[in-house]
Amino acid sequence: IVAQRTEWDFDPEVGKQRRARYEEENGRYGELAIAKIGMGIGYKGPWGTSA
């Protein structure tokens, strides 16, 4: 089977809320998220703990 019919509950208001939260935490274009990655914030590596 190549295609399979599916049904999804979709609420556009939830997407708007999530976008607002993302922008608040990471900047409109994700510039704060990129900066956090560059500083190692939130990284859980084998040699350390969460920053």
N, C-alpha and C positions, 0 to 999 in steps of 0.2 A: 504494500500500500504506500503510495507516494504522498497522498494527501488524506487528512483525516479531519472530519468536521468536529469542532470544539465550540463550547460556549463559555463565555467569561462574564462575570459580573463586573461591569465597568462603571465607575463613578468619576466623572470629570472633576468634581469638586475635590476629591482626594488628591488628584494630581496637582491641582493648584496649591493645595496646602503643603504638599511635599516639596514643590518647587520653592515656595516661600521659605520653608525651613532650610532647604539646601542653600539658598542664596544667603540666608542669615548666617549659617555656619561656615560657608566656603566661599562667599563672594559670588557676584552675579555670574561670572564666567569661570568660576572654580579657581581663581588666582590664589585664594587663601588655602585651598586644599593642596595646590601645587607647592606652595611655600611650606606647608606642614610636612609634606612628604620630603622636601629638600632638607628640612631640619631634623627628620627622623621622628617626628611626633606621631605617636600611635603605632609605631613599628614594634612588632613582637618577634624579635629574631632569636636564633639559637644561642646567641652570646649575651643577651641582655633581657631586661624586663621592659614592659611598656613605658614609654616616655611620658 
